[in-house]
Amino acid sequence: MLNDQAHQTKLPYFYPFKFGSGEITVLSDGPLELGDPRENFLGVDAATVTEMLDRNFLSSSSVTLEQNIPLVKINGKTILFDTGMGTSKIFGPTTGRLLKSMQEAGIDTLEVDAVVLSHAHIDHTGGLCDRDGKLNFPNAEIFISESDFDDWTDGGKLDDGFKAQVENARRNLLPHRDRITHFVDGQEFLPGVQAVHAPGHTLGHFCFLMQSGNDRLCFLGDLTHHHILLMERPWMEFKYDTDPKLSARSRTRVLDMLATDRIPVMSYHFAWPGLGNVAREGEGFRYVPAAMQMLSR
């Protein structure tokens, strides 16, 4: 269980590091309370989930996910990847701190040239607008796949369990349709940013390969939600996937590519700040957290 008081008084929730000729600052939208792992990570028996968590010194009664949002300054652009929960508290009281994290990092929302959305779920698009529907990043062009824009603002293909997600997508995306641009698989739609289609979590879910100089990084979005469960057993299913079987195929394909090419990764939901590498291990993969770089200011 999270200690709310401790969370309110913790150190600033941002982490900058050099990336090629530019810089990346990881910003937190705050921990997200997912609940009982045996109800959210499916496709294996509950005892297996418990054993995996116990073996890795993690709680087997409740899972809390981080929300790690990279703000990337490369090639003359300031790019924000995903926007957090915004004002919604459906996943607990500690979400929705992106703007506070930016303030702590000394970053003005007016600096953001582009907001890139991995997919249309509420914890990724919820911070695009304020309570009144005004853009939190008024100078930014918004990038999202056409499939996710259509699916989640229409809602006709989705069951009633996603009603709140559809309402969020409509509120954050539809009023700003004139500044939204779509991308396709393999496209370098911003300088140094390439789209990698990884469908299943949503049908229009994307990861993003970034490069500046000799440095590369893949922002995984929601390719995998947990650094143990969906890495050791990538064929395990996740409750909130639109197509769990397709999601598992995408997960194994992209993780295999990243392990082969030794490309560093950043995951939206891994333990703060979500940076590391992917290695093959057994029938799955292993996440190796990266050492932190301490920049002087």
C-alpha positions as CSV (number, residue, x, y, z in Angstrom):
1,M,0.0,0.0,0.0
2,L,1.3,3.4,-0.9
3,N,2.0,5.9,1.9
4,D,0.3,9.0,0.5
5,Q,2.0,11.4,3.0
6,A,5.4,10.0,2.0
7,H,4.6,10.4,-1.7
8,Q,3.6,14.0,-1.2
9,T,6.9,14.9,0.4
10,K,9.3,12.8,-1.7
11,L,12.1,14.3,-3.8
12,P,11.3,15.8,-7.2
13,Y,10.2,13.2,-9.7
14,F,12.4,13.9,-12.7
15,Y,15.6,12.5,-14.1
16,P,17.7,14.1,-16.9
17,F,20.5,12.4,-18.9
18,K,22.5,13.1,-22.0
19,F,21.3,11.5,-25.3
20,G,23.6,12.0,-28.3
21,S,23.8,15.7,-28.9
22,G,20.6,16.3,-27.0
23,E,19.0,15.4,-23.6
24,I,16.2,13.3,-22.3
25,T,14.3,14.1,-19.0
26,V,12.2,11.3,-17.6
27,L,9.1,12.9,-15.9
28,S,6.8,11.0,-13.6
29,D,3.0,11.1,-13.7
30,G,3.1,9.3,-10.4
31,P,2.5,5.7,-9.4
32,L,-0.6,3.9,-10.7
33,E,-2.3,1.4,-8.4
34,L,-3.2,-1.7,-10.6
35,G,-4.3,-4.0,-7.8
36,D,-4.2,-7.8,-7.5
37,P,-1.6,-9.2,-10.1
38,R,-3.5,-12.5,-10.4
39,E,-6.5,-10.6,-11.7
40,N,-4.5,-8.5,-14.2
41,F,-1.8,-10.8,-15.5
42,L,-3.5,-13.8,-17.1
43,G,-2.8,-16.9,-19.1
44,V,-1.0,-18.8,-16.4
45,D,-2.2,-20.1,-13.0
46,A,-2.3,-17.7,-10.0
47,A,0.3,-19.7,-8.2
48,T,2.8,-19.1,-11.0
49,V,2.2,-15.3,-10.8
50,T,2.7,-15.4,-7.0
51,E,5.9,-17.4,-7.3
52,M,7.4,-15.1,-9.9
53,L,6.8,-12.0,-7.8
54,D,7.9,-13.7,-4.5
55,R,11.2,-14.8,-6.1
56,N,11.9,-11.3,-7.2
57,F,11.1,-9.7,-3.8
58,L,7.9,-8.1,-5.0
59,S,4.5,-8.0,-3.4
60,S,2.2,-10.7,-4.6
61,S,-0.9,-9.0,-3.3
62,S,-0.8,-5.8,-5.2
63,V,1.0,-4.3,-8.2
64,T,1.8,-0.6,-8.5
65,L,3.1,0.6,-11.9
66,E,5.2,3.7,-12.5
67,Q,4.3,6.2,-15.3
68,N,7.6,7.3,-16.8
69,I,7.2,10.0,-19.5
70,P,10.3,11.0,-21.6
71,L,10.7,14.6,-22.7
72,V,13.2,14.4,-25.5
73,K,15.3,17.3,-26.8
74,I,16.9,16.2,-30.1
75,N,17.4,17.7,-33.5
76,G,15.9,21.1,-32.6
77,K,12.7,19.6,-31.3
78,T,11.3,19.2,-27.8
79,I,9.1,16.1,-27.8
80,L,6.9,14.7,-25.1
81,F,6.0,11.0,-25.3
82,D,2.6,10.3,-23.6
83,T,0.9,12.5,-21.1
84,G,-0.2,10.5,-18.1
85,M,-3.6,10.4,-16.4
86,G,-4.4,14.1,-16.2
87,T,-7.2,14.8,-13.7
88,S,-8.6,11.2,-13.5
89,K,-8.0,9.3,-10.3
90,I,-9.5,5.9,-11.4
91,F,-6.2,4.2,-10.8
92,G,-5.5,5.9,-7.5
93,P,-4.7,9.2,-5.9
94,T,-1.0,9.5,-6.8
95,T,-1.4,9.8,-10.6
96,G,-1.7,13.1,-12.5
97,R,1.6,14.8,-11.5
98,L,3.1,15.3,-14.9
99,L,2.8,19.1,-14.9
100,K,4.2,19.2,-11.4
101,S,7.2,17.1,-12.5
102,M,7.8,19.4,-15.4
103,Q,7.7,22.4,-13.0
104,E,10.2,20.6,-10.7
105,A,12.5,20.0,-13.7
106,G,12.2,23.7,-14.8
107,I,10.5,22.8,-18.1
108,D,7.8,25.1,-19.4
109,T,4.8,23.5,-21.1
110,L,5.2,26.1,-23.9
111,E,8.5,24.5,-24.8
112,V,6.9,21.3,-26.1
113,D,6.9,21.2,-29.9
114,A,5.3,17.7,-30.2
115,V,3.3,15.3,-28.1
116,V,3.7,11.7,-29.4
117,L,1.1,9.3,-28.1
118,S,1.9,5.6,-28.0
119,H,-1.8,4.7,-27.9
120,A,-5.1,6.2,-26.8
121,H,-5.6,4.8,-23.2
122,I,-6.4,7.2,-20.4
123,D,-3.0,6.9,-18.7
124,H,-1.3,8.0,-21.9
125,T,-3.7,10.7,-23.2
126,G,-5.4,11.9,-20.0
127,G,-2.9,14.7,-19.5
128,L,-3.2,16.2,-22.9
129,C,-5.9,18.7,-21.7
130,D,-6.9,20.4,-18.5
131,R,-10.3,20.1,-16.8
132,D,-11.8,22.6,-19.2
133,G,-10.5,20.9,-22.4
134,K,-7.7,23.3,-23.1
135,L,-4.4,21.9,-24.2
136,N,-1.7,21.7,-21.6
137,F,0.9,21.9,-24.3
138,P,-0.6,24.7,-26.6
139,N,2.3,24.9,-29.0
140,A,2.6,21.2,-29.7
141,E,1.6,19.2,-32.7
142,I,0.0,15.9,-31.6
143,F,1.0,12.6,-33.1
144,I,-1.1,9.4,-32.7
145,S,-1.8,6.4,-35.0
146,E,-4.9,6.8,-37.2
147,S,-6.1,3.4,-36.0
148,D,-6.1,4.4,-32.3
149,F,-7.6,7.8,-33.0
150,D,-10.5,6.2,-34.9
151,D,-11.0,3.2,-32.6
152,W,-11.0,5.1,-29.3
153,T,-12.9,8.2,-30.3
154,D,-15.6,6.1,-32.0
155,G,-15.8,3.3,-29.5
156,G,-18.1,1.2,-31.6
157,K,-15.6,-1.8,-31.8
158,L,-15.0,-1.8,-28.0
159,D,-17.0,-3.4,-25.2
160,D,-18.6,-1.5,-22.3
161,G,-15.6,-2.1,-20.1
162,F,-13.7,0.5,-22.0
163,K,-16.4,3.2,-21.7
164,A,-14.3,5.5,-19.5
165,Q,-11.4,5.1,-21.8
166,V,-13.5,6.1,-24.8
167,E,-14.9,9.1,-23.0
168,N,-11.3,10.2,-22.1
169,A,-10.1,9.8,-25.7
170,R,-13.0,11.9,-27.0
171,R,-12.5,14.7,-24.5
172,N,-8.7,14.9,-25.1
173,L,-8.5,14.2,-28.8
174,L,-11.6,15.3,-30.7
175,P,-11.6,19.0,-29.9
176,H,-8.0,19.2,-31.2
177,R,-8.4,17.2,-34.4
178,D,-6.9,20.1,-36.5
179,R,-3.5,19.7,-34.9
180,I,-3.3,15.9,-34.9
181,T,-1.0,14.1,-37.4
182,H,-0.9,10.3,-38.0
183,F,2.2,8.1,-38.7
184,V,2.7,4.7,-40.1
185,D,5.0,1.8,-39.3
186,G,8.6,2.5,-40.1
187,Q,8.1,6.2,-40.7
188,E,10.6,8.7,-39.3
189,F,7.8,11.2,-38.6
190,L,10.0,13.6,-36.6
191,P,13.8,14.0,-37.0
192,G,15.4,11.0,-35.2
193,V,12.0,9.4,-34.2
194,Q,10.8,6.3,-36.0
195,A,7.4,4.5,-35.5
196,V,7.4,0.8,-34.7
197,H,3.9,-0.8,-34.9
198,A,3.4,-3.2,-32.0
199,P,-0.4,-3.9,-32.0
200,G,-2.4,-5.9,-29.4
201,H,-2.5,-3.7,-26.3
202,T,-4.5,-1.5,-28.7
203,L,-4.6,-2.2,-32.4
204,G,-2.8,1.1,-33.1
205,H,-0.2,0.8,-30.3
206,F,3.3,1.9,-31.3
207,C,6.8,1.9,-29.9
208,F,9.3,4.5,-30.9
209,L,13.0,4.2,-31.9
210,M,15.0,7.4,-31.2
211,Q,18.5,8.3,-32.4
212,S,20.8,11.2,-31.8
213,G,24.4,10.8,-32.9
214,N,25.5,7.3,-31.9
215,D,22.9,7.0,-29.1
216,R,19.7,4.9,-29.6
217,L,16.7,4.3,-27.4
218,C,13.4,2.6,-27.8
219,F,10.4,3.9,-25.9
220,L,8.3,0.9,-25.4
221,G,5.0,2.5,-24.4
222,D,2.8,-0.4,-23.2
223,L,4.6,-3.2,-25.0
224,T,5.1,-4.8,-21.6
225,H,3.7,-3.6,-18.3
226,H,5.9,-5.4,-15.9
227,H,9.6,-6.0,-15.8
228,I,9.2,-9.5,-14.4
229,L,5.9,-11.0,-15.3
230,L,5.7,-10.0,-19.0
231,M,9.4,-10.3,-19.5
232,E,10.1,-13.8,-18.1
233,R,6.9,-15.0,-19.6
234,P,6.2,-12.7,-22.6
235,W,3.2,-15.0,-23.7
236,M,1.4,-14.2,-20.5
237,E,-1.7,-12.0,-21.1
238,F,-2.6,-8.7,-19.7
239,K,-6.2,-7.8,-18.7
240,Y,-6.3,-4.4,-20.5
241,D,-5.1,-5.7,-23.9
242,T,-7.5,-5.3,-26.7
243,D,-6.1,-8.5,-28.3
244,P,-4.0,-10.4,-25.8
245,K,-2.7,-13.0,-28.3
246,L,-1.6,-10.3,-30.8
247,S,-0.1,-8.3,-28.0
248,A,2.1,-11.3,-26.9
249,R,3.2,-11.8,-30.5
250,S,4.2,-8.1,-30.8
251,R,5.9,-8.2,-27.4
252,T,8.1,-11.2,-28.3
253,R,8.9,-9.8,-31.8
254,V,10.0,-6.3,-30.6
255,L,11.8,-7.5,-27.5
256,D,13.7,-10.0,-29.6
257,M,14.8,-7.3,-32.0
258,L,15.9,-5.0,-29.1
259,A,17.9,-7.9,-27.5
260,T,19.5,-8.8,-30.8
261,D,20.4,-5.2,-31.7
262,R,21.3,-4.3,-28.1
263,I,19.2,-1.2,-28.2
264,P,18.5,0.5,-24.8
265,V,14.9,0.7,-23.8
266,M,12.6,2.9,-21.7
267,S,9.3,1.5,-20.5
268,Y,6.4,3.6,-19.4
269,H,5.4,1.3,-16.5
270,F,8.7,-0.2,-15.2
271,A,10.2,0.8,-11.9
272,W,11.4,4.4,-11.9
273,P,13.0,5.7,-14.2
274,G,12.3,2.8,-16.5
275,L,15.6,2.7,-18.4
276,G,17.6,-0.4,-19.1
277,N,18.4,-3.1,-21.6
278,V,16.7,-6.3,-22.8
279,A,18.5,-9.7,-22.8
280,R,17.2,-13.1,-23.8
281,E,16.9,-15.5,-20.9
282,G,15.3,-19.0,-21.1
283,E,12.1,-18.9,-23.0
284,G,11.7,-15.2,-22.4
285,F,13.6,-12.1,-21.6
286,R,15.3,-10.3,-18.7
287,Y,15.3,-6.6,-18.1
288,V,18.6,-5.1,-16.9
289,P,18.1,-1.6,-15.3
290,A,20.7,1.0,-16.5
291,A,23.0,2.8,-14.1
292,M,21.9,6.4,-13.5
293,Q,23.8,9.3,-15.0
294,M,24.2,12.2,-12.7
295,L,24.2,15.5,-14.7
296,S,25.6,18.7,-13.3
297,R,23.3,21.7,-13.8
